[in-house]
Amino acid sequence: MDNLIRIVEVKDKRGFNEFLKFPYKLFRDDKMWVPALIMDEKTTFNKKKNPALEFCEYKIFLAYRAKDIVGRIVGILNNKSNEIWKQKRMRFGWYDYIDDYQVASALLKAVEDWAKEKDMSEVVGPMGFTDMDKEGMMVEGFDETCPIACYYNPSYYPPLIEKAGYVKEVDWVQYEVPANQPVPEKLSKINNLIKNKYNLTIVKGLSKKEIVKRYGKKIFHVVNKSFADLFGYVPLNDKQIDFYISQYFSFLDPKLVCFIVDQNDEVVAFGVSMPSLSEAFRKGKGKLFPFGWYHILKALKNYNYIDLYLNGVDPEWQNKGVHSLYYVEMNKRYIELGAKMAIANPQLESNQASQIWEKYENRLAIRRRAYIKQI
């Protein structure tokens, strides 16, 4: 009887708090784990605060062995995604479990059963409510430090989900590049030609407040256009854009944000990066108080390791070499700031339009996977 796994749907505050705390138990001895901010996690699941929950349904499940929690998962029904992509998909995310196939498969079955109740035909994940949430299970790079915007999982995760009948849907890759390497001379010359040919300007010298006011919403409009055809993407509405600006832009470092604008001051390409906060989040253990803020503020002044969070090129400007403009500009700024290494955000391996790493010294650091199963 001690090996019997019980799956319980979370329906109260106590269960939700247990859901949030479970990774701290699971990964307490894992030095590679980067905890999420509990405050942010609570906001993500708050229907009054997260606009995505206006069109997403979700259920949280916990796995118990006797009285011990041994796993967790969230089933997500993104109705807007299914409508746009003409699919009948249930997503899953926040999927964590001990090294035990019985636990891993029981959690997935809970989501699959709900998917069948909702007349869905397939289950895919790990994914979140939107593409701004964490997505993709690590399948390579388990000894790499994950950026705070990405999932971490140990190496036993993939074999167990694959044993449960899930197969690769797509992969995302994250490249690491020496941030202080010289700008390739050929690339620099080409970029000057591109700027002059198309009358483009690299915006510099703005304060955080000015960036948010002039370009905050324009960034996400470019994201909506440039990501439109990428795997599972659902355009962000105005409420979501305002939500993400208020949620994350307070951390912006103007020196690490790059905008390429046309003669009408419209954003044609952009790149947003930040100093790595992974170690600060580890030290803060998911909390801002009493000392979490101190570790974060200290990390924001350390440019040794940079995380490249978000970038995009307006589709009308793609295939014109414009994407390289902000990479080169950021490269120059990293050198000025004394940065040593940078890691890119997850990019679909099939999205060659966003790849410029072949022109730089680089290495593939982390590979992530979305798994799918027909039910």
MARSEMI-87989 format. One record per residue (C-alpha): residue number from 1; residue in three letters; x, y, z. Coordinates in steps of 0.2 Angstrom, whole numbers. Example, Ala and Ser with C-alpha at 12.3 -4.5 7.8 and 13.67 -1.06 7.14 Angstrom:
MARSEMI-87989
+-----+------+-------+-------+-------+
! seq ! type !    c1 !    c2 !    c3 !
+-----+------+-------+-------+-------+
!   1 !  ala !    62 !   -22 !    39 !
!   2 !  ser !    68 !    -5 !    36 !
+-----+------+-------+-------+-------+
end
This chain:
MARSEMI-87989
+-----+------+-------+-------+-------+
! seq ! type !    c1 !    c2 !    c3 !
+-----+------+-------+-------+-------+
!   1 !  met !     0 !     0 !     0 !
!   2 !  asp !    15 !    12 !     3 !
!   3 !  asn !    18 !    12 !   -15 !
!   4 !  leu !     1 !    17 !   -20 !
!   5 !  ile !     0 !    34 !   -29 !
!   6 !  arg !   -14 !    45 !   -26 !
!   7 !  ile !   -18 !    60 !   -38 !
!   8 !  val !   -27 !    74 !   -30 !
!   9 !  glu !   -34 !    90 !   -38 !
!  10 !  val !   -29 !   106 !   -29 !
!  11 !  lys !   -44 !   116 !   -25 !
!  12 !  asp !   -40 !   126 !   -10 !
!  13 !  lys !   -26 !   138 !    -4 !
!  14 !  arg !   -17 !   125 !     7 !
!  15 !  gly !   -15 !   114 !    -8 !
!  16 !  phe !    -9 !   128 !   -19 !
!  17 !  asn !     4 !   132 !    -6 !
!  18 !  glu !    10 !   114 !    -6 !
!  19 !  phe !    10 !   115 !   -25 !
!  20 !  leu !    22 !   130 !   -24 !
!  21 !  lys !    33 !   123 !   -11 !
!  22 !  phe !    35 !   105 !   -18 !
!  23 !  pro !    51 !   110 !   -29 !
!  24 !  tyr !    60 !   116 !   -14 !
!  25 !  lys !    58 !    99 !    -6 !
!  26 !  leu !    62 !    90 !   -23 !
!  27 !  phe !    77 !   100 !   -27 !
!  28 !  arg !    84 !   105 !   -10 !
!  29 !  asp !   101 !    96 !   -14 !
!  30 !  asp !   102 !   100 !   -32 !
!  31 !  lys !   114 !   114 !   -34 !
!  32 !  met !   109 !   117 !   -52 !
!  33 !  trp !    91 !   121 !   -48 !
!  34 !  val !    85 !   140 !   -50 !
!  35 !  pro !    69 !   143 !   -40 !
!  36 !  ala !    55 !   154 !   -47 !
!  37 !  leu !    50 !   169 !   -37 !
!  38 !  ile !    35 !   163 !   -27 !
!  39 !  met !    27 !   180 !   -29 !
!  40 !  asp !    27 !   179 !   -48 !
!  41 !  glu !    20 !   161 !   -47 !
!  42 !  lys !     6 !   167 !   -37 !
!  43 !  thr !     2 !   181 !   -49 !
!  44 !  thr !     3 !   169 !   -64 !
!  45 !  phe !   -11 !   158 !   -56 !
!  46 !  asn !   -21 !   173 !   -51 !
!  47 !  lys !   -37 !   176 !   -62 !
!  48 !  lys !   -38 !   194 !   -56 !
!  49 !  lys !   -21 !   198 !   -61 !
!  50 !  asn !   -16 !   187 !   -76 !
!  51 !  pro !   -26 !   192 !   -92 !
!  52 !  ala !   -21 !   175 !  -100 !
!  53 !  leu !   -33 !   167 !   -88 !
!  54 !  glu !   -48 !   175 !   -97 !
!  55 !  phe !   -46 !   162 !  -111 !
!  56 !  cys !   -36 !   148 !  -102 !
!  57 !  glu !   -43 !   135 !   -90 !
!  58 !  tyr !   -32 !   125 !   -79 !
!  59 !  lys !   -31 !   112 !   -66 !
!  60 !  ile !   -18 !   108 !   -53 !
!  61 !  phe !   -14 !    90 !   -48 !
!  62 !  leu !    -2 !    84 !   -34 !
!  63 !  ala !     4 !    66 !   -33 !
!  64 !  tyr !     5 !    58 !   -16 !
!  65 !  arg !    13 !    42 !    -9 !
!  66 !  ala !     5 !    40 !     8 !
!  67 !  lys !     6 !    57 !    16 !
!  68 !  asp !    21 !    63 !     5 !
!  69 !  ile !    19 !    74 !   -10 !
!  70 !  val !    30 !    66 !   -24 !
!  71 !  gly !    25 !    76 !   -39 !
!  72 !  arg !    15 !    90 !   -47 !
!  73 !  ile !     8 !    95 !   -64 !
!  74 !  val !    -4 !   108 !   -71 !
!  75 !  gly !   -16 !   104 !   -85 !
!  76 !  ile !   -19 !   120 !   -96 !
!  77 !  leu !   -33 !   122 !  -109 !
!  78 !  asn !   -28 !   137 !  -120 !
!  79 !  asn !   -44 !   140 !  -129 !
!  80 !  lys !   -38 !   154 !  -140 !
!  81 !  ser !   -23 !   144 !  -145 !
!  82 !  asn !   -34 !   129 !  -151 !
!  83 !  glu !   -45 !   142 !  -160 !
!  84 !  ile !   -30 !   150 !  -169 !
!  85 !  trp !   -21 !   134 !  -173 !
!  86 !  lys !   -37 !   124 !  -176 !
!  87 !  gln !   -31 !   110 !  -164 !
!  88 !  lys !   -38 !   101 !  -150 !
!  89 !  arg !   -24 !   101 !  -138 !
!  90 !  met !   -22 !   101 !  -119 !
!  91 !  arg !    -5 !   108 !  -112 !
!  92 !  phe !     4 !   103 !   -97 !
!  93 !  gly !    17 !   113 !   -87 !
!  94 !  trp !    24 !   115 !   -69 !
!  95 !  tyr !    28 !    96 !   -71 !
!  96 !  asp !    40 !    90 !   -57 !
!  97 !  tyr !    42 !    73 !   -50 !
!  98 !  ile !    53 !    61 !   -41 !
!  99 !  asp !    63 !    48 !   -50 !
! 100 !  asp !    49 !    36 !   -52 !
! 101 !  tyr !    39 !    31 !   -67 !
! 102 !  gln !    24 !    27 !   -58 !
! 103 !  val !    23 !    45 !   -51 !
! 104 !  ala !    28 !    53 !   -68 !
! 105 !  ser !    15 !    43 !   -78 !
! 106 !  ala !     1 !    45 !   -65 !
! 107 !  leu !     2 !    64 !   -66 !
! 108 !  leu !     2 !    64 !   -85 !
! 109 !  lys !   -14 !    52 !   -84 !
! 110 !  ala !   -23 !    65 !   -74 !
! 111 !  val !   -20 !    78 !   -87 !
! 112 !  glu !   -25 !    66 !  -101 !
! 113 !  asp !   -41 !    61 !   -92 !
! 114 !  trp !   -46 !    79 !   -91 !
! 115 !  ala !   -41 !    82 !  -109 !
! 116 !  lys !   -53 !    68 !  -114 !
! 117 !  glu !   -67 !    76 !  -104 !
! 118 !  lys !   -64 !    92 !  -113 !
! 119 !  asp !   -64 !    82 !  -130 !
! 120 !  met !   -46 !    86 !  -134 !
! 121 !  ser !   -36 !    74 !  -145 !
! 122 !  glu !   -18 !    77 !  -139 !
! 123 !  val !    -8 !    83 !  -124 !
! 124 !  val !     8 !    93 !  -126 !
! 125 !  gly !    21 !   101 !  -115 !
! 126 !  pro !    29 !   107 !  -104 !
! 127 !  met !    21 !   124 !  -109 !
! 128 !  gly !    13 !   138 !  -100 !
! 129 !  phe !    -2 !   149 !  -102 !
! 130 !  thr !     7 !   159 !  -115 !
! 131 !  asp !    24 !   159 !  -124 !
! 132 !  met !    30 !   172 !  -111 !
! 133 !  asp !    29 !   158 !   -98 !
! 134 !  lys !    42 !   144 !   -96 !
! 135 !  glu !    42 !   130 !  -109 !
! 136 !  gly !    52 !   115 !  -114 !
! 137 !  met !    59 !   101 !  -104 !
! 138 !  met !    78 !   101 !  -104 !
! 139 !  val !    85 !    86 !  -114 !
! 140 !  glu !   103 !    92 !  -115 !
! 141 !  gly !   114 !   104 !  -104 !
! 142 !  phe !   109 !    97 !   -87 !
! 143 !  asp !   126 !   104 !   -80 !
! 144 !  glu !   122 !   122 !   -86 !
! 145 !  thr !   115 !   136 !   -76 !
! 146 !  cys !    97 !   140 !   -82 !
! 147 !  pro !    92 !   158 !   -84 !
! 148 !  ile !    77 !   163 !   -73 !
! 149 !  ala !    65 !   163 !   -87 !
! 150 !  cys !    68 !   144 !   -91 !
! 151 !  tyr !    63 !   128 !   -83 !
! 152 !  tyr !    76 !   117 !   -75 !
! 153 !  asn !    75 !    99 !   -73 !
! 154 !  pro !    86 !    84 !   -69 !
! 155 !  ser !    92 !    71 !   -82 !
! 156 !  tyr !    79 !    58 !   -76 !
! 157 !  tyr !    64 !    68 !   -82 !
! 158 !  pro !    65 !    64 !  -101 !
! 159 !  pro !    67 !    45 !  -100 !
! 160 !  leu !    51 !    44 !   -89 !
! 161 !  ile !    40 !    55 !  -100 !
! 162 !  glu !    46 !    46 !  -115 !
! 163 !  lys !    42 !    29 !  -107 !
! 164 !  ala !    24 !    36 !  -104 !
! 165 !  gly !    22 !    37 !  -123 !
! 166 !  tyr !    27 !    55 !  -126 !
! 167 !  val !    37 !    59 !  -142 !
! 168 !  lys !    46 !    75 !  -148 !
! 169 !  glu !    35 !    89 !  -155 !
! 170 !  val !    48 !   103 !  -156 !
! 171 !  asp !    65 !   108 !  -149 !
! 172 !  trp !    71 !   124 !  -143 !
! 173 !  val !    90 !   128 !  -142 !
! 174 !  gln !   100 !   140 !  -132 !
! 175 !  tyr !   117 !   145 !  -137 !
! 176 !  glu !   131 !   152 !  -126 !
! 177 !  val !   143 !   165 !  -134 !
! 178 !  pro !   158 !   174 !  -127 !
! 179 !  ala !   151 !   191 !  -124 !
! 180 !  asn !   168 !   200 !  -125 !
! 181 !  gln !   173 !   193 !  -142 !
! 182 !  pro !   177 !   206 !  -155 !
! 183 !  val !   163 !   210 !  -167 !
! 184 !  pro !   167 !   201 !  -184 !
! 185 !  glu !   174 !   215 !  -195 !
! 186 !  lys !   164 !   208 !  -210 !
! 187 !  leu !   148 !   209 !  -200 !
! 188 !  ser !   152 !   227 !  -194 !
! 189 !  lys !   154 !   233 !  -212 !
! 190 !  ile !   138 !   224 !  -218 !
! 191 !  asn !   129 !   232 !  -204 !
! 192 !  asn !   134 !   250 !  -208 !
! 193 !  leu !   128 !   247 !  -226 !
! 194 !  ile !   111 !   240 !  -220 !
! 195 !  lys !   109 !   255 !  -208 !
! 196 !  asn !   113 !   267 !  -222 !
! 197 !  lys !   102 !   258 !  -235 !
! 198 !  tyr !    87 !   258 !  -225 !
! 199 !  asn !    89 !   274 !  -215 !
! 200 !  leu !    89 !   265 !  -198 !
! 201 !  thr !    94 !   271 !  -181 !
! 202 !  ile !   100 !   262 !  -166 !
! 203 !  val !    92 !   271 !  -151 !
! 204 !  lys !   104 !   275 !  -137 !
! 205 !  gly !   104 !   286 !  -121 !
! 206 !  leu !    86 !   283 !  -115 !
! 207 !  ser !    81 !   281 !   -97 !
! 208 !  lys !    71 !   266 !   -91 !
! 209 !  lys !    55 !   277 !   -90 !
! 210 !  glu !    58 !   284 !  -108 !
! 211 !  ile !    60 !   266 !  -115 !
! 212 !  val !    44 !   260 !  -107 !
! 213 !  lys !    34 !   275 !  -113 !
! 214 !  arg !    41 !   276 !  -131 !
! 215 !  tyr !    44 !   258 !  -135 !
! 216 !  gly !    36 !   246 !  -122 !
! 217 !  lys !    21 !   242 !  -131 !
! 218 !  lys !    29 !   243 !  -148 !
! 219 !  ile !    41 !   229 !  -143 !
! 220 !  phe !    26 !   217 !  -140 !
! 221 !  his !    18 !   223 !  -156 !
! 222 !  val !    34 !   217 !  -165 !
! 223 !  val !    34 !   201 !  -155 !
! 224 !  asn !    16 !   197 !  -160 !
! 225 !  lys !    20 !   200 !  -178 !
! 226 !  ser !    37 !   191 !  -178 !
! 227 !  phe !    31 !   176 !  -168 !
! 228 !  ala !    15 !   174 !  -177 !
! 229 !  asp !    20 !   158 !  -186 !
! 230 !  leu !    30 !   150 !  -173 !
! 231 !  phe !    25 !   135 !  -163 !
! 232 !  gly !     9 !   137 !  -153 !
! 233 !  tyr !    11 !   156 !  -152 !
! 234 !  val !    -5 !   166 !  -147 !
! 235 !  pro !    -4 !   185 !  -150 !
! 236 !  leu !    -4 !   195 !  -134 !
! 237 !  asn !   -19 !   207 !  -132 !
! 238 !  asp !   -17 !   224 !  -124 !
! 239 !  lys !   -21 !   218 !  -107 !
! 240 !  gln !    -7 !   205 !  -108 !
! 241 !  ile !     5 !   218 !  -115 !
! 242 !  asp !     1 !   230 !  -100 !
! 243 !  phe !     3 !   215 !   -88 !
! 244 !  tyr !    20 !   210 !   -95 !
! 245 !  ile !    27 !   228 !   -95 !
! 246 !  ser !    22 !   231 !   -77 !
! 247 !  gln !    28 !   214 !   -72 !
! 248 !  tyr !    45 !   214 !   -79 !
! 249 !  phe !    50 !   230 !   -86 !
! 250 !  ser !    55 !   237 !   -69 !
! 251 !  phe !    71 !   227 !   -70 !
! 252 !  leu !    76 !   234 !   -87 !
! 253 !  asp !    94 !   240 !   -88 !
! 254 !  pro !    94 !   253 !  -102 !
! 255 !  lys !   112 !   248 !  -106 !
! 256 !  leu !   106 !   231 !  -110 !
! 257 !  val !    91 !   235 !  -121 !
! 258 !  cys !    93 !   239 !  -140 !
! 259 !  phe !    81 !   246 !  -152 !
! 260 !  ile !    82 !   248 !  -171 !
! 261 !  val !    70 !   261 !  -177 !
! 262 !  asp !    65 !   267 !  -194 !
! 263 !  gln !    63 !   286 !  -199 !
! 264 !  asn !    46 !   286 !  -191 !
! 265 !  asp !    53 !   279 !  -174 !
! 266 !  glu !    44 !   263 !  -177 !
! 267 !  val !    53 !   248 !  -170 !
! 268 !  val !    59 !   236 !  -183 !
! 269 !  ala !    70 !   225 !  -172 !
! 270 !  phe !    75 !   224 !  -154 !
! 271 !  gly !    84 !   215 !  -141 !
! 272 !  val !    82 !   214 !  -122 !
! 273 !  ser !    95 !   206 !  -111 !
! 274 !  met !    99 !   207 !   -92 !
! 275 !  pro !   113 !   202 !   -80 !
! 276 !  ser !   110 !   184 !   -75 !
! 277 !  leu !    99 !   183 !   -59 !
! 278 !  ser !   100 !   164 !   -57 !
! 279 !  glu !   112 !   164 !   -43 !
! 280 !  ala !   103 !   178 !   -34 !
! 281 !  phe !    87 !   168 !   -35 !
! 282 !  arg !    96 !   153 !   -28 !
! 283 !  lys !   102 !   164 !   -13 !
! 284 !  gly !    85 !   172 !   -11 !
! 285 !  lys !    76 !   155 !   -11 !
! 286 !  gly !    61 !   161 !   -21 !
! 287 !  lys !    58 !   176 !    -9 !
! 288 !  leu !    61 !   194 !   -10 !
! 289 !  phe !    62 !   196 !     9 !
! 290 !  pro !    71 !   197 !    20 !
! 291 !  phe !    87 !   196 !     9 !
! 292 !  gly !    81 !   192 !    -9 !
! 293 !  trp !    80 !   210 !   -14 !
! 294 !  tyr !    98 !   212 !    -9 !
! 295 !  his !   104 !   198 !   -19 !
! 296 !  ile !    95 !   203 !   -34 !
! 297 !  leu !   100 !   222 !   -33 !
! 298 !  lys !   118 !   216 !   -32 !
! 299 !  ala !   117 !   204 !   -47 !
! 300 !  leu !   109 !   218 !   -57 !
! 301 !  lys !   126 !   227 !   -56 !
! 302 !  asn !   136 !   212 !   -61 !
! 303 !  tyr !   138 !   210 !   -80 !
! 304 !  asn !   150 !   195 !   -80 !
! 305 !  tyr !   136 !   184 !   -87 !
! 306 !  ile !   122 !   190 !   -97 !
! 307 !  asp !   105 !   182 !  -101 !
! 308 !  leu !    97 !   187 !  -118 !
! 309 !  tyr !    79 !   187 !  -114 !
! 310 !  leu !    69 !   193 !  -129 !
! 311 !  asn !    72 !   198 !  -147 !
! 312 !  gly !    63 !   200 !  -163 !
! 313 !  val !    62 !   208 !  -180 !
! 314 !  asp !    47 !   214 !  -189 !
! 315 !  pro !    43 !   202 !  -203 !
! 316 !  glu !    43 !   216 !  -216 !
! 317 !  trp !    61 !   218 !  -211 !
! 318 !  gln !    67 !   200 !  -210 !
! 319 !  asn !    79 !   193 !  -223 !
! 320 !  lys !    87 !   210 !  -224 !
! 321 !  gly !   101 !   207 !  -212 !
! 322 !  val !    92 !   218 !  -199 !
! 323 !  his !    93 !   205 !  -185 !
! 324 !  ser !   112 !   206 !  -185 !
! 325 !  leu !   111 !   225 !  -181 !
! 326 !  tyr !   105 !   223 !  -163 !
! 327 !  tyr !   117 !   208 !  -160 !
! 328 !  val !   132 !   218 !  -165 !
! 329 !  glu !   126 !   233 !  -155 !
! 330 !  met !   124 !   222 !  -140 !
! 331 !  asn !   140 !   214 !  -143 !
! 332 !  lys !   149 !   231 !  -142 !
! 333 !  arg !   139 !   236 !  -126 !
! 334 !  tyr !   144 !   219 !  -118 !
! 335 !  ile !   163 !   223 !  -122 !
! 336 !  glu !   161 !   240 !  -114 !
! 337 !  leu !   153 !   233 !   -98 !
! 338 !  gly !   166 !   220 !   -96 !
! 339 !  ala !   154 !   205 !   -99 !
! 340 !  lys !   161 !   188 !  -101 !
! 341 !  met !   148 !   176 !  -107 !
! 342 !  ala !   130 !   177 !  -113 !
! 343 !  ile !   117 !   164 !  -116 !
! 344 !  ala !   102 !   166 !  -128 !
! 345 !  asn !    84 !   163 !  -124 !
! 346 !  pro !    77 !   147 !  -131 !
! 347 !  gln !    74 !   148 !  -149 !
! 348 !  leu !    66 !   135 !  -160 !
! 349 !  glu !    79 !   125 !  -169 !
! 350 !  ser !    69 !   127 !  -185 !
! 351 !  asn !    69 !   146 !  -184 !
! 352 !  gln !    84 !   149 !  -194 !
! 353 !  ala !    79 !   167 !  -197 !
! 354 !  ser !    84 !   171 !  -179 !
! 355 !  gln !   101 !   163 !  -179 !
! 356 !  ile !   117 !   173 !  -181 !
! 357 !  trp !   128 !   162 !  -170 !
! 358 !  glu !   137 !   154 !  -184 !
! 359 !  lys !   146 !   171 !  -186 !
! 360 !  tyr !   152 !   171 !  -169 !
! 361 !  glu !   162 !   159 !  -158 !
! 362 !  asn !   148 !   149 !  -150 !
! 363 !  arg !   142 !   132 !  -142 !
! 364 !  leu !   125 !   124 !  -140 !
! 365 !  ala !   123 !   125 !  -121 !
! 366 !  ile !   105 !   119 !  -118 !
! 367 !  arg !    92 !   110 !  -128 !
! 368 !  arg !    73 !   109 !  -123 !
! 369 !  arg !    59 !    99 !  -129 !
! 370 !  ala !    40 !   100 !  -130 !
! 371 !  tyr !    33 !    82 !  -130 !
! 372 !  ile !    17 !    77 !  -137 !
! 373 !  lys !     5 !    62 !  -136 !
! 374 !  gln !   -11 !    57 !  -145 !
! 375 !  ile !   -25 !    52 !  -133 !
+-----+------+-------+-------+-------+
end
